[in-house]
Amino acid sequence: MKKLILTVVMLGFCSAATADIPESCKVYFDKVENIYKNMPENTFNKEILDIIKQNLEKAKQEIIALPEDKQVAACAQGLELLKQIDK
């Protein structure tokens, strides 16, 4: 739950497009997607899970829309947050 909330918050101020994204962003997006996929279905109702998924996709598209240097910075910040959450 803690991971999910912080990840959603982190993605809330990030932006992204999947074609030519930096490798660090690919890693970040994969990690966030895995967190989402591994959430027990009984943790939230379907409506909340759908909202979380929509927010994740929106944030990803926002990251992709940023200039590459900003993408790298946003994804590095996101990866660092995920490391802190795992501690």
Biopython code that builds the backbone (N, CA, C, O; Angstrom):
import numpy as np
from Bio.PDB.StructureBuilder import StructureBuilder

atoms = [
    (1, "MET", "N", (0.826, -1.185, 0.000)),
    (1, "MET", "CA", (0.000, 0.000, 0.000)),
    (1, "MET", "C", (0.870, 1.248, 0.000)),
    (1, "MET", "O", (0.631, 2.183, -0.764)),
    (2, "LYS", "N", (1.885, 1.256, 0.867)),
    (2, "LYS", "CA", (2.803, 2.387, 0.958)),
    (2, "LYS", "C", (3.488, 2.617, -0.386)),
    (2, "LYS", "O", (3.608, 3.755, -0.840)),
    (3, "LYS", "N", (3.941, 1.523, -1.027)),
    (3, "LYS", "CA", (4.584, 1.626, -2.337)),
    (3, "LYS", "C", (3.634, 2.231, -3.355)),
    (3, "LYS", "O", (4.004, 3.126, -4.114)),
    (4, "LEU", "N", (2.424, 1.739, -3.361)),
    (4, "LEU", "CA", (1.447, 2.194, -4.334)),
    (4, "LEU", "C", (1.175, 3.682, -4.201)),
    (4, "LEU", "O", (1.209, 4.413, -5.191)),
    (5, "ILE", "N", (0.910, 4.126, -3.009)),
    (5, "ILE", "CA", (0.587, 5.537, -2.790)),
    (5, "ILE", "C", (1.742, 6.425, -3.218)),
    (5, "ILE", "O", (1.536, 7.411, -3.926)),
    (6, "LEU", "N", (2.953, 6.090, -2.797)),
    (6, "LEU", "CA", (4.103, 6.913, -3.160)),
    (6, "LEU", "C", (4.380, 6.867, -4.655)),
    (6, "LEU", "O", (4.787, 7.868, -5.245)),
    (7, "THR", "N", (4.164, 5.725, -5.263)),
    (7, "THR", "CA", (4.376, 5.618, -6.706)),
    (7, "THR", "C", (3.375, 6.470, -7.465)),
    (7, "THR", "O", (3.743, 7.174, -8.406)),
    (8, "VAL", "N", (2.129, 6.411, -7.070)),
    (8, "VAL", "CA", (1.104, 7.215, -7.733)),
    (8, "VAL", "C", (1.391, 8.696, -7.551)),
    (8, "VAL", "O", (1.253, 9.476, -8.493)),
    (9, "VAL", "N", (1.787, 9.090, -6.348)),
    (9, "VAL", "CA", (2.148, 10.487, -6.092)),
    (9, "VAL", "C", (3.317, 10.887, -6.971)),
    (9, "VAL", "O", (3.299, 11.944, -7.600)),
    (10, "MET", "N", (4.328, 10.041, -7.011)),
    (10, "MET", "CA", (5.513, 10.337, -7.820)),
    (10, "MET", "C", (5.141, 10.489, -9.286)),
    (10, "MET", "O", (5.591, 11.424, -9.948)),
    (11, "LEU", "N", (4.339, 9.593, -9.787)),
    (11, "LEU", "CA", (3.939, 9.674, -11.181)),
    (11, "LEU", "C", (3.046, 10.874, -11.444)),
    (11, "LEU", "O", (2.957, 11.350, -12.576)),
    (12, "GLY", "N", (2.399, 11.355, -10.426)),
    (12, "GLY", "CA", (1.516, 12.495, -10.588)),
    (12, "GLY", "C", (2.215, 13.747, -11.060)),
    (12, "GLY", "O", (1.594, 14.575, -11.727)),
    (13, "PHE", "N", (3.496, 13.917, -10.737)),
    (13, "PHE", "CA", (4.190, 15.114, -11.200)),
    (13, "PHE", "C", (5.248, 14.805, -12.247)),
    (13, "PHE", "O", (6.117, 15.637, -12.508)),
    (14, "CYS", "N", (5.192, 13.652, -12.834)),
    (14, "CYS", "CA", (6.089, 13.260, -13.920)),
    (14, "CYS", "C", (5.313, 13.265, -15.236)),
    (14, "CYS", "O", (4.087, 13.379, -15.224)),
    (15, "SER", "N", (6.036, 13.139, -16.417)),
    (15, "SER", "CA", (5.388, 13.022, -17.724)),
    (15, "SER", "C", (6.137, 12.091, -18.688)),
    (15, "SER", "O", (7.338, 11.932, -18.468)),
    (16, "ALA", "N", (5.488, 11.355, -19.893)),
    (16, "ALA", "CA", (6.194, 10.414, -20.790)),
    (16, "ALA", "C", (5.548, 9.985, -22.120)),
    (16, "ALA", "O", (4.319, 10.053, -22.143)),
    (17, "ALA", "N", (6.285, 9.478, -23.432)),
    (17, "ALA", "CA", (5.847, 8.798, -24.700)),
    (17, "ALA", "C", (6.738, 7.612, -24.967)),
    (17, "ALA", "O", (7.956, 7.765, -24.874)),
    (18, "THR", "N", (6.242, 6.475, -25.281)),
    (18, "THR", "CA", (6.988, 5.220, -25.230)),
    (18, "THR", "C", (7.925, 4.920, -26.391)),
    (18, "THR", "O", (8.692, 3.964, -26.280)),
    (19, "ALA", "N", (7.926, 5.627, -27.447)),
    (19, "ALA", "CA", (8.766, 5.278, -28.587)),
    (19, "ALA", "C", (10.252, 5.442, -28.294)),
    (19, "ALA", "O", (10.982, 4.453, -28.234)),
    (20, "ASP", "N", (10.699, 6.653, -28.114)),
    (20, "ASP", "CA", (12.124, 6.929, -27.923)),
    (20, "ASP", "C", (12.394, 7.472, -26.529)),
    (20, "ASP", "O", (12.861, 8.600, -26.370)),
    (21, "ILE", "N", (12.102, 6.676, -25.542)),
    (21, "ILE", "CA", (12.322, 7.135, -24.175)),
    (21, "ILE", "C", (13.665, 6.639, -23.662)),
    (21, "ILE", "O", (14.149, 5.590, -24.088)),
    (22, "PRO", "N", (14.263, 7.386, -22.755)),
    (22, "PRO", "CA", (15.542, 6.967, -22.182)),
    (22, "PRO", "C", (15.409, 5.627, -21.455)),
    (22, "PRO", "O", (14.340, 5.280, -20.953)),
    (23, "GLU", "N", (16.508, 4.888, -21.410)),
    (23, "GLU", "CA", (16.507, 3.574, -20.764)),
    (23, "GLU", "C", (16.073, 3.666, -19.303)),
    (23, "GLU", "O", (15.361, 2.791, -18.810)),
    (24, "SER", "N", (16.501, 4.724, -18.607)),
    (24, "SER", "CA", (16.114, 4.855, -17.196)),
    (24, "SER", "C", (14.597, 4.956, -17.046)),
    (24, "SER", "O", (14.034, 4.477, -16.062)),
    (25, "CYS", "N", (13.941, 5.575, -18.017)),
    (25, "CYS", "CA", (12.484, 5.678, -17.959)),
    (25, "CYS", "C", (11.829, 4.329, -18.248)),
    (25, "CYS", "O", (10.815, 3.985, -17.641)),
    (26, "LYS", "N", (12.406, 3.570, -19.172)),
    (26, "LYS", "CA", (11.874, 2.232, -19.434)),
    (26, "LYS", "C", (11.941, 1.388, -18.166)),
    (26, "LYS", "O", (10.991, 0.682, -17.830)),
    (27, "VAL", "N", (13.071, 1.468, -17.468)),
    (27, "VAL", "CA", (13.237, 0.718, -16.216)),
    (27, "VAL", "C", (12.214, 1.189, -15.192)),
    (27, "VAL", "O", (11.557, 0.377, -14.541)),
    (28, "TYR", "N", (12.083, 2.489, -15.056)),
    (28, "TYR", "CA", (11.131, 3.065, -14.094)),
    (28, "TYR", "C", (9.699, 2.631, -14.407)),
    (28, "TYR", "O", (8.978, 2.182, -13.517)),
    (29, "PHE", "N", (9.287, 2.765, -15.670)),
    (29, "PHE", "CA", (7.933, 2.383, -16.054)),
    (29, "PHE", "C", (7.688, 0.900, -15.788)),
    (29, "PHE", "O", (6.616, 0.523, -15.314)),
    (30, "ASP", "N", (8.671, 0.062, -16.089)),
    (30, "ASP", "CA", (8.537, -1.377, -15.834)),
    (30, "ASP", "C", (8.350, -1.662, -14.348)),
    (30, "ASP", "O", (7.508, -2.476, -13.967)),
    (31, "LYS", "N", (9.135, -0.991, -13.513)),
    (31, "LYS", "CA", (9.024, -1.207, -12.063)),
    (31, "LYS", "C", (7.657, -0.778, -11.546)),
    (31, "LYS", "O", (7.041, -1.483, -10.746)),
    (32, "VAL", "N", (7.188, 0.368, -11.997)),
    (32, "VAL", "CA", (5.877, 0.857, -11.556)),
    (32, "VAL", "C", (4.774, -0.084, -12.049)),
    (32, "VAL", "O", (3.839, -0.389, -11.309)),
    (33, "GLU", "N", (4.884, -0.533, -13.279)),
    (33, "GLU", "CA", (3.889, -1.459, -13.833)),
    (33, "GLU", "C", (3.868, -2.771, -13.047)),
    (33, "GLU", "O", (2.802, -3.336, -12.802)),
    (34, "ASN", "N", (5.037, -3.247, -12.658)),
    (34, "ASN", "CA", (5.106, -4.477, -11.865)),
    (34, "ASN", "C", (4.464, -4.300, -10.494)),
    (34, "ASN", "O", (3.792, -5.205, -9.998)),
    (35, "ILE", "N", (4.669, -3.142, -9.885)),
    (35, "ILE", "CA", (4.018, -2.870, -8.595)),
    (35, "ILE", "C", (2.503, -2.924, -8.774)),
    (35, "ILE", "O", (1.796, -3.530, -7.969)),
    (36, "TYR", "N", (2.016, -2.285, -9.835)),
    (36, "TYR", "CA", (0.574, -2.280, -10.093)),
    (36, "TYR", "C", (0.056, -3.702, -10.336)),
    (36, "TYR", "O", (-0.960, -4.102, -9.767)),
    (37, "LYS", "N", (0.755, -4.454, -11.177)),
    (37, "LYS", "CA", (0.315, -5.811, -11.514)),
    (37, "LYS", "C", (0.351, -6.746, -10.312)),
    (37, "LYS", "O", (-0.435, -7.690, -10.241)),
    (38, "ASN", "N", (1.242, -6.498, -9.380)),
    (38, "ASN", "CA", (1.392, -7.384, -8.228)),
    (38, "ASN", "C", (0.531, -6.989, -7.033)),
    (38, "ASN", "O", (0.611, -7.612, -5.975)),
    (39, "MET", "N", (-0.291, -5.956, -7.199)),
    (39, "MET", "CA", (-1.190, -5.577, -6.108)),
    (39, "MET", "C", (-2.269, -6.644, -5.989)),
    (39, "MET", "O", (-2.878, -7.030, -6.987)),
    (40, "PRO", "N", (-2.504, -7.115, -4.784)),
    (40, "PRO", "CA", (-3.589, -8.091, -4.612)),
    (40, "PRO", "C", (-4.922, -7.472, -5.031)),
    (40, "PRO", "O", (-5.231, -6.335, -4.675)),
    (41, "GLU", "N", (-5.692, -8.225, -5.781)),
    (41, "GLU", "CA", (-6.965, -7.699, -6.268)),
    (41, "GLU", "C", (-7.928, -7.367, -5.139)),
    (41, "GLU", "O", (-8.818, -6.532, -5.307)),
    (42, "ASN", "N", (-7.761, -8.002, -4.010)),
    (42, "ASN", "CA", (-8.679, -7.743, -2.907)),
    (42, "ASN", "C", (-8.276, -6.527, -2.073)),
    (42, "ASN", "O", (-8.972, -6.177, -1.120)),
    (43, "THR", "N", (-7.147, -5.873, -2.424)),
    (43, "THR", "CA", (-6.708, -4.692, -1.685)),
    (43, "THR", "C", (-7.632, -3.503, -1.955)),
    (43, "THR", "O", (-7.969, -2.749, -1.043)),
    (44, "PHE", "N", (-8.029, -3.348, -3.194)),
    (44, "PHE", "CA", (-8.890, -2.238, -3.602)),
    (44, "PHE", "C", (-10.024, -2.798, -4.448)),
    (44, "PHE", "O", (-9.917, -3.892, -5.002)),
    (45, "ASN", "N", (-11.113, -2.036, -4.542)),
    (45, "ASN", "CA", (-12.162, -2.484, -5.446)),
    (45, "ASN", "C", (-11.773, -2.137, -6.880)),
    (45, "ASN", "O", (-10.851, -1.353, -7.104)),
    (46, "LYS", "N", (-12.462, -2.711, -7.833)),
    (46, "LYS", "CA", (-12.112, -2.545, -9.245)),
    (46, "LYS", "C", (-12.115, -1.081, -9.669)),
    (46, "LYS", "O", (-11.266, -0.666, -10.458)),
    (47, "GLU", "N", (-13.039, -0.311, -9.167)),
    (47, "GLU", "CA", (-13.123, 1.106, -9.535)),
    (47, "GLU", "C", (-11.843, 1.844, -9.143)),
    (47, "GLU", "O", (-11.319, 2.638, -9.925)),
    (48, "ILE", "N", (-11.347, 1.588, -7.951)),
    (48, "ILE", "CA", (-10.115, 2.240, -7.495)),
    (48, "ILE", "C", (-8.924, 1.763, -8.318)),
    (48, "ILE", "O", (-8.067, 2.565, -8.688)),
    (49, "LEU", "N", (-8.863, 0.462, -8.609)),
    (49, "LEU", "CA", (-7.773, -0.058, -9.440)),
    (49, "LEU", "C", (-7.794, 0.575, -10.829)),
    (49, "LEU", "O", (-6.740, 0.887, -11.385)),
    (50, "ASP", "N", (-8.981, 0.766, -11.388)),
    (50, "ASP", "CA", (-9.095, 1.412, -12.699)),
    (50, "ASP", "C", (-8.603, 2.858, -12.645)),
    (50, "ASP", "O", (-7.931, 3.319, -13.567)),
    (51, "ILE", "N", (-8.929, 3.567, -11.581)),
    (51, "ILE", "CA", (-8.471, 4.953, -11.420)),
    (51, "ILE", "C", (-6.953, 4.994, -11.289)),
    (51, "ILE", "O", (-6.297, 5.842, -11.894)),
    (52, "ILE", "N", (-6.399, 4.082, -10.502)),
    (52, "ILE", "CA", (-4.940, 4.018, -10.345)),
    (52, "ILE", "C", (-4.290, 3.769, -11.697)),
    (52, "ILE", "O", (-3.317, 4.437, -12.047)),
    (53, "LYS", "N", (-4.813, 2.817, -12.461)),
    (53, "LYS", "CA", (-4.256, 2.494, -13.780)),
    (53, "LYS", "C", (-4.334, 3.711, -14.705)),
    (53, "LYS", "O", (-3.374, 4.008, -15.416)),
    (54, "GLN", "N", (-5.454, 4.407, -14.700)),
    (54, "GLN", "CA", (-5.603, 5.598, -15.538)),
    (54, "GLN", "C", (-4.588, 6.670, -15.150)),
    (54, "GLN", "O", (-3.990, 7.309, -16.016)),
    (55, "ASN", "N", (-4.397, 6.863, -13.855)),
    (55, "ASN", "CA", (-3.426, 7.858, -13.386)),
    (55, "ASN", "C", (-2.007, 7.477, -13.777)),
    (55, "ASN", "O", (-1.210, 8.339, -14.149)),
    (56, "LEU", "N", (-1.688, 6.193, -13.697)),
    (56, "LEU", "CA", (-0.355, 5.740, -14.102)),
    (56, "LEU", "C", (-0.126, 5.998, -15.588)),
    (56, "LEU", "O", (0.938, 6.476, -15.981)),
    (57, "GLU", "N", (-1.119, 5.683, -16.409)),
    (57, "GLU", "CA", (-0.990, 5.901, -17.854)),
    (57, "GLU", "C", (-0.887, 7.388, -18.185)),
    (57, "GLU", "O", (-0.098, 7.784, -19.043)),
    (58, "LYS", "N", (-1.674, 8.197, -17.513)),
    (58, "LYS", "CA", (-1.628, 9.648, -17.742)),
    (58, "LYS", "C", (-0.249, 10.196, -17.385)),
    (58, "LYS", "O", (0.327, 10.981, -18.139)),
    (59, "ALA", "N", (0.272, 9.785, -16.246)),
    (59, "ALA", "CA", (1.592, 10.252, -15.814)),
    (59, "ALA", "C", (2.675, 9.802, -16.785)),
    (59, "ALA", "O", (3.603, 10.556, -17.080)),
    (60, "LYS", "N", (2.560, 8.592, -17.274)),
    (60, "LYS", "CA", (3.531, 8.074, -18.242)),
    (60, "LYS", "C", (3.529, 8.950, -19.501)),
    (60, "LYS", "O", (4.589, 9.314, -20.011)),
    (61, "GLN", "N", (2.350, 9.280, -19.989)),
    (61, "GLN", "CA", (2.248, 10.127, -21.179)),
    (61, "GLN", "C", (2.803, 11.527, -20.920)),
    (61, "GLN", "O", (3.395, 12.133, -21.813)),
    (62, "GLU", "N", (2.620, 12.033, -19.724)),
    (62, "GLU", "CA", (3.167, 13.348, -19.383)),
    (62, "GLU", "C", (4.696, 13.314, -19.375)),
    (62, "GLU", "O", (5.336, 14.255, -19.843)),
    (63, "ILE", "N", (5.276, 12.256, -18.857)),
    (63, "ILE", "CA", (6.744, 12.123, -18.853)),
    (63, "ILE", "C", (7.263, 12.071, -20.277)),
    (63, "ILE", "O", (8.260, 12.713, -20.606)),
    (64, "ILE", "N", (6.590, 11.312, -21.114)),
    (64, "ILE", "CA", (7.017, 11.168, -22.505)),
    (64, "ILE", "C", (6.984, 12.511, -23.234)),
    (64, "ILE", "O", (7.774, 12.737, -24.151)),
    (65, "ALA", "N", (6.084, 13.394, -22.835)),
    (65, "ALA", "CA", (5.955, 14.697, -23.488)),
    (65, "ALA", "C", (7.079, 15.660, -23.113)),
    (65, "ALA", "O", (7.263, 16.682, -23.775)),
    (66, "LEU", "N", (7.821, 15.349, -22.071)),
    (66, "LEU", "CA", (8.909, 16.224, -21.624)),
    (66, "LEU", "C", (10.112, 16.127, -22.551)),
    (66, "LEU", "O", (10.271, 15.132, -23.258)),
    (67, "PRO", "N", (10.967, 17.160, -22.555)),
    (67, "PRO", "CA", (12.249, 17.040, -23.255)),
    (67, "PRO", "C", (13.055, 15.901, -22.619)),
    (67, "PRO", "O", (12.858, 15.571, -21.449)),
    (68, "GLU", "N", (13.958, 15.307, -23.396)),
    (68, "GLU", "CA", (14.675, 14.118, -22.928)),
    (68, "GLU", "C", (15.407, 14.336, -21.610)),
    (68, "GLU", "O", (15.393, 13.459, -20.747)),
    (69, "ASP", "N", (16.047, 15.491, -21.441)),
    (69, "ASP", "CA", (16.778, 15.723, -20.187)),
    (69, "ASP", "C", (15.834, 15.752, -18.988)),
    (69, "ASP", "O", (16.189, 15.302, -17.898)),
    (70, "LYS", "N", (14.641, 16.280, -19.196)),
    (70, "LYS", "CA", (13.642, 16.312, -18.118)),
    (70, "LYS", "C", (13.079, 14.913, -17.860)),
    (70, "LYS", "O", (12.772, 14.559, -16.722)),
    (71, "GLN", "N", (12.946, 14.117, -18.934)),
    (71, "GLN", "CA", (12.506, 12.732, -18.771)),
    (71, "GLN", "C", (13.488, 11.969, -17.889)),
    (71, "GLN", "O", (13.097, 11.279, -16.948)),
    (72, "VAL", "N", (14.766, 12.110, -18.215)),
    (72, "VAL", "CA", (15.809, 11.418, -17.455)),
    (72, "VAL", "C", (15.756, 11.837, -15.991)),
    (72, "VAL", "O", (15.839, 10.995, -15.097)),
    (73, "ALA", "N", (15.619, 13.134, -15.748)),
    (73, "ALA", "CA", (15.574, 13.636, -14.371)),
    (73, "ALA", "C", (14.339, 13.114, -13.633)),
    (73, "ALA", "O", (14.436, 12.690, -12.481)),
    (74, "ALA", "N", (13.186, 13.144, -14.289)),
    (74, "ALA", "CA", (11.948, 12.677, -13.653)),
    (74, "ALA", "C", (12.017, 11.188, -13.340)),
    (74, "ALA", "O", (11.602, 10.752, -12.266)),
    (75, "CYS", "N", (12.540, 10.416, -14.278)),
    (75, "CYS", "CA", (12.623, 8.967, -14.066)),
    (75, "CYS", "C", (13.672, 8.620, -13.017)),
    (75, "CYS", "O", (13.484, 7.688, -12.235)),
    (76, "ALA", "N", (14.768, 9.358, -12.997)),
    (76, "ALA", "CA", (15.785, 9.135, -11.962)),
    (76, "ALA", "C", (15.195, 9.426, -10.589)),
    (76, "ALA", "O", (15.451, 8.698, -9.629)),
    (77, "GLN", "N", (14.414, 10.478, -10.500)),
    (77, "GLN", "CA", (13.759, 10.822, -9.238)),
    (77, "GLN", "C", (12.772, 9.723, -8.838)),
    (77, "GLN", "O", (12.687, 9.351, -7.668)),
    (78, "GLY", "N", (12.040, 9.216, -9.804)),
    (78, "GLY", "CA", (11.097, 8.135, -9.531)),
    (78, "GLY", "C", (11.792, 6.863, -9.080)),
    (78, "GLY", "O", (11.336, 6.200, -8.149)),
    (79, "LEU", "N", (12.898, 6.518, -9.735)),
    (79, "LEU", "CA", (13.660, 5.327, -9.341)),
    (79, "LEU", "C", (14.220, 5.481, -7.936)),
    (79, "LEU", "O", (14.234, 4.526, -7.159)),
    (80, "GLU", "N", (14.678, 6.674, -7.614)),
    (80, "GLU", "CA", (15.201, 6.921, -6.266)),
    (80, "GLU", "C", (14.084, 6.767, -5.227)),
    (80, "GLU", "O", (14.301, 6.194, -4.159)),
    (81, "LEU", "N", (12.916, 7.270, -5.536)),
    (81, "LEU", "CA", (11.783, 7.126, -4.626)),
    (81, "LEU", "C", (11.444, 5.652, -4.420)),
    (81, "LEU", "O", (11.172, 5.226, -3.297)),
    (82, "LEU", "N", (11.461, 4.881, -5.496)),
    (82, "LEU", "CA", (11.174, 3.452, -5.368)),
    (82, "LEU", "C", (12.213, 2.753, -4.497)),
    (82, "LEU", "O", (11.874, 1.854, -3.728)),
    (83, "LYS", "N", (13.472, 3.160, -4.614)),
    (83, "LYS", "CA", (14.518, 2.586, -3.756)),
    (83, "LYS", "C", (14.234, 2.893, -2.296)),
    (83, "LYS", "O", (14.383, 2.025, -1.435)),
    (84, "GLN", "N", (13.825, 4.120, -2.015)),
    (84, "GLN", "CA", (13.525, 4.516, -0.637)),
    (84, "GLN", "C", (12.327, 3.747, -0.091)),
    (84, "GLN", "O", (12.298, 3.387, 1.086)),
    (85, "ILE", "N", (11.359, 3.503, -0.930)),
    (85, "ILE", "CA", (10.172, 2.759, -0.513)),
    (85, "ILE", "C", (10.541, 1.323, -0.150)),
    (85, "ILE", "O", (9.994, 0.755, 0.795)),
    (86, "ASP", "N", (11.465, 0.744, -0.902)),
    (86, "ASP", "CA", (11.868, -0.643, -0.668)),
    (86, "ASP", "C", (12.660, -0.828, 0.612)),
    (86, "ASP", "O", (12.809, -1.955, 1.086)),
    (87, "LYS", "N", (13.170, 0.252, 1.180)),
    (87, "LYS", "CA", (13.984, 0.136, 2.399)),
    (87, "LYS", "C", (13.164, -0.235, 3.601)),
    (87, "LYS", "O", (13.704, -0.371, 4.699)),
]
sb = StructureBuilder()
sb.init_structure("model")
sb.init_model(0)
sb.init_chain("A")
sb.init_seg("    ")
for serial, (resi, resn, name, xyz) in enumerate(atoms, 1):
    if name == "N":
        sb.init_residue(resn, " ", resi, " ")
    sb.init_atom(name, np.array(xyz, "f"), 0.0, 1.0, " ", f" {name:<3s}", serial, name[0])
structure = sb.get_structure()
